[in-house]
């Protein structure tokens, strides 16, 4: 078997013709550190790949390609109807292009102040058709019709690939009916399966699934490695899920067909691996790297922060909410569903307050501003779809900071394109966005950072248990921030208060809703809530120190010289050691406030607060209750 190994030098670009290469020839692309090896091959008119990590095969021989129906070009290309259904057939590899990129960019905000974008790239260019005649007047040559590229990027953090359809002189129209992209996993692999974005997780073998699994999909291989499958840069395509086809094979299953005109890029299919599940969390900036840089010329209006939802939509309650949000260190209040009428009714007009409301949005914005706060408004997609072009200039005039999109439609190409176009329109009017319900991010916040957060999670609106909560950092959160809606005093929570307190550090969301379902009068001013007042929502550095999916998590985040650490366990109690060598400066002295559960206390929250001095490098051992957690705030003590 002929084998072509591509050694990619930094910032080098080379074109290697492969005409005449045997059909079973292989092309290999390695990550900069050499841990990942992506091998491409073309056999029996089909496109295939394998992927190894640290010498172990983590994806067995799997197919690549798309299914396309294009009657317009069948006769022009001299191919029959059947072969047109899968355009991976009759493809000839024209060239192989390699490149390497190593840059650092600064996000407007994020979990880390800087992001390194370092990868080796392989581009496989294919031509299609074997006709003998050229027709220059109609703009194509049957013998050399450039049809599709497969672009592969190998990062130290993972592998990503997508299909690119180059520009054609005659404007190639594509009716993509599905993808052949698959991931053949080793026998014995288990996955954290979730059928819908706001559903619970089940750890299952790759057999007998009832439906398709959401993305990201975290799996554990029999050898111990963890592998995650993700989607990046899905803007105007159909949402993909993972369909189990048998034999431990997963296939990308599109919500529906996609109709586009070349040039066109499909979303990236992403594979990440790690010896520990925490490795995948620590490498998740890969999703941002696969998206385009920021396109907002003036993003000064984008201001992350903490928000308090005013649950009762009447003027006196809103005023109490404004004062409570200010006292608790929040930057925003939010008026939720119902302020303009029943959200599902066509007759409800999001351009004015409902007749039964005794407040005006402009006055709410003015009052909030007087206390240093901004205002978010909930708007159902029904009103957004019908009134968006009228809503945006009016809300800017009122002084609204952002819009929380409700009950969005997701999945097919039309709604995907509509939703991201709405985000772009909001940016034109200086409005931030929080998307609720089934939408899951694929990194678009890098390009349009006014999209601060989104739901797509089973959060505190449904009060999940502690085991679910410690699955989320390894699954849903690796694709981007989530609006989980943190609770505290509400008596329906299935966890301790220290577990809820720790969420502010464990769960990342540039717009973080605090005290969900709580009202100002239920709070007794417990000292532990100083942790929520002090913690920001964006950071200079983030490190996942320890954890096992579904068991526990230890997350550290730095803002300036302060470190905030959240520790959460499942329904079992356990002893957890916080290794300060993993984040504090060795030998430096820190003052740390430690908040832990203590059932013996007579307080409402039963959260104990203690302060001590520690040195960087010394571990802290915590005894966590079942369903419990701990929150820690480290402050550097200046040297004398």
VEXDOMAR-824673 format. One record per residue (C-alpha): residue in one letter; x, y, z. Coordinates in steps of 0.5 Angstrom, whole numbers, padded with zeros to 4 digits, always signed. Each point is the difference from the previous one (the first is absolute). Last residue first. Layout:
residues N
aXYZ...
***
This chain:
residues 640
x+0012+0086+0104x-0003-0005-0005x-0007+0001-0002x-0005-0005+0002x-0003-0003-0006x-0008-0001+0001x-0003-0007+0000x-0008-0001+0000x-0002-0007+0001x-0007-0003-0001x-0002-0007+0002x-0005-0006-0002x-0005-0004+0002x-0005-0005-0003x+0003-0005+0005x+0004+0004+0005x+0007+0002-0002x+0006-0001+0005x+0005+0005-0003x+0008-0001+0000x+0004+0006-0002x+0007-0001-0003x+0006+0004+0001x+0003+0003-0007x-0001+0007+0001x+0000+0002+0008x-0006+0000+0004x-0003+0005+0005x-0007-0001+0003x-0007+0002-0001x-0007-0004+0002x-0007+0001-0002x-0005-0006+0001x-0006-0001-0004x-0006-0002+0004x-0005+0004-0005x-0005+0002+0005x+0005+0001+0006x+0000-0005+0006x+0006-0003-0002x+0001-0008+0001x-0001-0001-0007x+0006+0003-0002x+0002+0000-0008x+0006+0004-0002x+0002+0007-0001x+0008+0001+0000x+0003+0007+0000x+0007+0000-0002x+0006+0005+0002x+0006-0002-0005x+0007+0000+0002x+0005-0002-0006x+0004-0006+0000x-0002-0003-0006x-0005+0005-0004x-0007-0003+0000x-0003-0004-0006x+0002-0007+0000x+0004+0000+0006x-0006+0002+0004x-0002-0007+0000x-0007-0001+0002x-0001-0006+0004x-0007-0003+0000x-0003-0005+0005x-0007-0003-0002x-0007+0001+0001x-0005-0004-0005x-0005+0003-0004x+0005+0004-0005x+0005+0004+0002x+0002+0008-0001x+0006+0004+0001x+0001+0007-0002x+0006+0004+0000x+0001+0008-0001x+0007+0002+0000x+0002+0008+0001x+0006+0003-0003x-0004+0003-0006x-0006-0005-0001x+0002-0007+0000x-0004-0006+0000x+0001-0007+0003x-0005-0006-0001x+0000-0006+0004x-0006-0005-0003x-0003-0007+0003x-0003-0006-0001x-0005+0000-0007x+0007+0001-0004x+0006+0000+0004x+0004+0006+0003x+0006+0004+0001x+0003+0006-0001x-0004+0003-0006x+0004+0007-0001x-0002+0007-0002x+0004+0006-0001x-0002+0007-0001x-0007+0000+0001x-0008+0001-0001x-0006+0000+0004x+0003+0004+0006x+0000-0003+0007x+0000+0005+0006x-0008+0000+0001x+0000-0007-0001x+0005-0002+0006x-0003+0006+0004x-0006-0005+0000x+0003-0004+0006x-0001+0006+0005x-0007-0002+0000x-0005+0006-0002x-0006-0003+0003x-0003-0001-0007x-0008-0002-0001x-0002+0008-0001x+0004+0001-0006x-0003-0006-0004x+0003-0006-0002x-0002-0004-0007x+0007+0001-0003x+0004+0003+0006x+0006+0002-0006x+0000+0000-0007x+0007+0000-0003x+0001+0004-0007x+0007-0002-0002x-0002-0007+0002x+0005-0005+0003x-0002-0005+0005x+0005-0003+0005x+0001+0007+0003x-0007+0002+0001x-0002-0007+0001x+0003+0000+0007x-0005+0004+0003x-0005-0005-0002x+0004-0006+0003x+0001+0004+0006x-0008+0001+0001x-0001-0008+0000x-0003-0003-0006x-0007-0003-0002x-0002+0008-0001x-0008+0000+0001x+0001+0005+0006x+0002+0006-0003x+0006+0003+0004x+0005+0000-0005x-0001-0001-0008x+0005+0001-0006x-0004+0000-0006x+0004-0005-0005x+0001+0005-0006x+0006-0003-0003x+0007+0002-0003x+0003-0004-0005x+0001-0007-0004x+0004-0003+0006x-0006+0002+0005x-0005-0005-0003x+0004-0006+0002x+0006+0000+0005x-0003+0006+0004x-0007-0003+0000x+0002-0007+0003x+0001+0003+0007x-0007+0003+0000x-0004-0006-0003x+0003-0004+0006x-0002+0006+0005x-0008-0001-0002x-0003+0004-0005x-0005+0006+0002x-0004+0001-0006x+0001+0008-0001x+0007-0001+0003x+0003-0003-0006x-0001-0005-0005x+0004+0003-0006x-0001+0003-0006x+0000+0007+0003x+0004+0006-0003x+0005+0005+0001x+0004+0006-0002x-0002+0001-0007x+0002+0007+0000x+0007-0003-0002x-0002-0001-0007x+0006-0004-0003x+0003-0003+0006x-0007-0001+0003x-0002-0004-0006x+0004-0006+0003x-0004-0006-0001x-0006+0002+0005x-0006-0004+0002x-0007+0002-0002x-0005-0004+0003x-0004+0005+0005x+0003+0007+0001x+0005+0005-0004x+0003+0005+0004x+0001+0007-0004x+0004+0006+0001x-0003+0007-0004x+0004+0005-0003x-0004+0001-0006x+0004-0003-0005x+0002-0006+0005x-0008-0001+0000x+0000-0001-0007x+0006-0005+0000x-0004-0004+0005x-0006+0000-0004x+0004-0003-0006x+0003-0005+0004x-0007-0002+0002x-0003+0000-0007x+0006-0004-0003x-0001-0006+0005x-0008+0001-0001x+0001-0001-0007x+0005-0005+0000x-0004-0005+0005x+0001-0001+0007x-0002+0005+0004x-0006+0004+0002x+0000+0005+0005x-0004-0001+0006x+0002+0007+0003x+0006+0005-0002x+0002+0004+0006x+0002+0007-0002x+0005+0005+0002x+0002+0006+0003x-0007+0004-0001x+0001+0008+0000x-0007+0001-0003x+0003+0003-0006x+0004-0006-0001x-0007-0004+0001x-0003+0004-0005x+0005-0001-0005x+0000-0008+0001x-0007-0001+0000x-0002+0002-0006x+0004-0004-0004x-0001-0006+0004x-0007+0001+0000x-0003-0007-0003x+0006-0005+0001x+0001+0003+0007x-0007+0000+0002x-0001-0007-0002x+0007-0001+0003x-0002+0002+0007x+0003+0006+0003x+0003+0001+0007x+0003+0007+0002x+0007+0001+0003x+0001+0006+0004x+0006+0004+0002x+0003+0002+0007x+0004+0005+0003x-0006+0002+0005x-0002+0006-0004x+0000-0004-0006x-0005-0005+0003x-0005+0006+0001x+0001+0002-0007x-0001-0007-0003x-0006-0001+0004x-0003+0007-0002x+0001-0002-0008x-0003-0007+0001x-0006+0004+0003x-0004-0003+0006x-0007-0002+0003x-0001-0006-0005x-0007-0002-0001x+0000+0003-0007x+0007-0004-0002x+0006+0004-0001x+0001+0003-0007x+0004-0002-0007x+0000-0008+0002x-0007+0000-0002x-0004-0006+0002x-0005-0002-0005x+0004-0005-0003x-0001-0004+0007x+0006-0004+0002x+0003+0005+0005x-0007+0002+0004x+0001+0007+0001x+0006+0006-0001x+0003-0002+0007x-0003-0007+0000x+0007-0004-0001x+0006+0003+0004x+0002+0007+0002x+0008+0000+0001x+0004+0004+0005x+0007+0001-0001x+0007+0001+0003x-0001-0004+0006x+0004+0001+0007x-0005-0002+0005x-0002+0007+0002x-0001+0002-0007x-0004-0006-0002x-0004+0001+0006x-0001+0008-0001x-0003-0002-0007x-0004-0006+0002x-0003+0005+0005x-0002+0005-0005x-0002-0006-0005x-0005-0002+0006x-0003+0006+0001x-0001+0001-0008x-0004-0007-0001x+0003-0006-0004x+0002-0004+0006x+0006-0005-0002x+0005+0006-0001x+0006-0004-0002x+0007+0002+0003x+0006+0000-0005x+0007+0000+0001x+0005+0003-0005x+0003+0000-0007x+0000+0007-0004x-0001+0000-0007x-0001+0007-0002x+0007+0002-0001x+0000-0005-0006x+0001+0005-0006x+0002-0003-0006x-0003-0006+0001x+0002-0006-0005x+0004-0004+0006x+0005-0005-0003x-0003-0006-0004x-0001-0007+0004x+0004-0006+0000x+0004+0003+0006x-0006+0001+0004x-0001-0007+0000x+0007-0002+0002x-0001+0005+0006x-0002-0007+0003x+0007-0003+0002x-0001+0001+0007x-0007-0004+0000x+0003-0005-0004x+0006-0001+0004x-0005-0001+0006x-0003-0006-0003x+0007-0004+0002x+0005-0003-0005x-0003+0005-0005x-0003+0000-0007x-0004+0005-0005x-0003-0001-0006x-0004+0006-0004x-0004+0000-0006x+0000+0007-0003x-0006+0003-0003x-0001+0000-0008x+0004+0005-0004x-0003+0003-0006x+0003+0003-0006x-0005-0002-0003x-0008+0001+0000x-0004-0003+0006x-0006-0005+0001x+0001-0004+0007x-0005-0006+0001x-0002-0002+0007x+0001-0001+0007x+0007-0003-0002x+0002-0006+0003x+0008-0001+0001x+0001-0007+0000x+0002-0005+0006x+0003-0007-0001x+0001-0004+0006x-0002-0006-0004x-0007+0003-0002x-0002+0006-0003x-0001+0005+0007x-0002+0007-0003x+0004+0006+0003x-0003+0007-0001x+0001+0005-0005x-0004+0007-0001x-0001+0002-0007x+0004+0005-0003x+0001+0008+0000x+0004+0001+0007x+0003-0006+0002x+0007+0002+0002x+0002-0006+0004x-0003-0007+0001x+0002-0005+0006x+0002-0007+0001x+0004-0001+0007x+0005-0006+0001x+0002-0002+0007x+0006-0005+0001x-0001-0006+0004x+0002-0006-0004x-0007-0002-0001x-0002+0007-0003x-0004+0005+0004x-0005+0005-0004x-0002+0007+0000x-0005+0002-0005x+0000+0008-0001x-0005-0001-0003x-0007-0003+0001x-0001-0008-0001x-0005-0003-0005x-0005-0004+0002x-0002-0006+0004x+0007-0003+0000x+0001-0007+0000x+0007-0001+0000x+0006+0005+0001x+0000-0001+0007x-0003+0004+0005x+0001+0006+0005x-0007+0003+0000x+0000+0008+0000x-0007+0004+0002x-0003+0005-0005x+0000+0007-0002x+0004-0001-0007x-0003-0006-0002x+0001-0008+0000x+0006+0000+0005x+0005-0005+0000x+0006+0000+0004x+0004-0005-0004x+0003-0007+0001x+0005-0004-0004x+0001-0007+0000x+0002-0001-0007x+0004+0005-0003x-0004+0006-0003x-0001+0001-0007x-0002+0007-0001x-0004+0002-0006x-0001+0006-0005x-0004-0003-0006x-0004+0007+0000x-0007+0001-0002x-0005+0003-0005x+0005+0006-0003x-0003+0003-0005x+0006+0004-0003x+0000+0006-0006x+0006+0001-0003x+0001+0007-0003x+0002-0001-0007x+0007+0003+0001x+0001-0005+0006x+0001+0002+0007x+0003-0005+0004x-0004-0005+0004x+0003-0001+0007x-0001-0006+0004x+0002+0000+0008x+0005-0003+0004x+0003+0001+0007x+0005-0004+0005x+0001+0002+0007x+0004+0004+0005x+0007-0001-0003x-0003+0002-0006x-0001-0003-0006x-0004+0003-0006x-0004-0003-0005x-0003+0003-0007x-0003-0005-0005x-0001+0004-0006x-0006-0001-0005x-0002+0001-0007x+0006+0002-0005x-0003-0002-0007x+0006-0002-0004x-0002-0005-0006x-0007+0003+0000x+0003+0007-0001x-0005+0005+0002x-0002+0007-0001x-0006-0001-0005x+0004+0003-0006x+0006-0004+0002x-0004-0006-0001x+0006-0006+0001x-0002-0007-0003x+0003-0007+0002x-0004-0001+0006x+0003-0003+0007x-0003+0004+0005x+0003+0003+0007x+0006+0004+0002x+0002-0001+0007x+0005+0005+0005x+0002-0003+0006x+0002+0005+0005x+0005-0001+0006x+0001+0004+0006x+0005+0001+0005x-0003+0003+0006x+0002+0006+0006x-0006+0005+0002x+0002+0002+0007x-0005+0004+0004x+0001+0006+0004x-0004+0002+0006x-0003-0006+0002x-0007-0002+0002x-0002+0005-0005x-0001+0007-0002x+0002+0004-0006x+0004-0005-0002x+0008+0001-0001x+0003-0004-0005x+0007-0004+0000x+0002-0003-0007x+0004-0006-0002x-0003-0003-0007x+0003-0005-0005x-0002-0002-0007x-0001-0006-0004x-0003-0001-0007x-0001-0006-0003x-0002+0000-0008x-0005-0003-0005x-0003-0006+0004x-0005-0003-0005x-0008+0000+0002x-0004-0005-0004x-0004-0002+0007x+0001+0005+0006x-0006+0003-0004x-0005-0004+0003x-0007+0000-0003x+0003+0002-0007x+0002-0007-0001x-0007-0002-0001x-0002+0006-0004x+0005-0002-0006x+0007+0004-0001x+0002+0004-0006x+0002+0006+0004x-0005+0005-0004x-0005-0006+0000x+0000+0000+0007x+0001+0007+0002x-0007+0003+0000x-0003-0007+0004x+0004+0002+0006x-0001-0005+0006x+0005+0000+0005x+0002-0005+0005x+0007+0002+0004x+0006-0003+0001x+0005-0004+0005x+0000-0007+0002x+0003-0003+0007x+0006-0005+0001x+0000+0000+0007x+0000+0006+0005x+0004+0000+0006x+0006-0004-0002x+0005+0000+0005x+0007+0003-0001x-0001+0007+0004x-0006+0001-0004x-0002-0004-0006x-0005+0002-0006x-0002-0003-0006x-0003+0002-0006x-0004-0002-0006x-0003+0003-0007x-0003-0005-0005x+0001-0002-0007x+0003-0007+0002x+0005+0003+0004x+0002+0007+0002x+0004+0001+0006x+0001+0005+0005x+0004-0001+0007x+0000+0005+0006x+0005-0001+0005x+0000+0004+0006x+0005+0000+0006x+0005+0003-0005x+0001+0006+0004x-0002+0005-0006x-0005-0005-0002x+0001-0005-0005x-0003-0001-0007x+0001-0006-0004x-0002-0002-0007x-0001-0007-0003x+0000-0003-0006x-0005-0006-0002x-0003+0003-0006x+0007+0000-0003x+0003+0007-0001x+0000+0002-0007x-0002+0007+0001x+0003+0002+0006x+0002+0007-0001x+0004+0003+0007x-0002+0007+0001x+0005+0003+0005x-0002+0006+0006x+0005+0001+0005x-0002+0004+0006x+0004-0005+0005x+0002-0006-0003x-0005-0006-0002x+0003-0007+0000x-0006-0003-0005x+0001-0008+0000x-0002-0003-0007x-0001-0007+0001x+0000-0005-0006x-0003-0007+0002
***
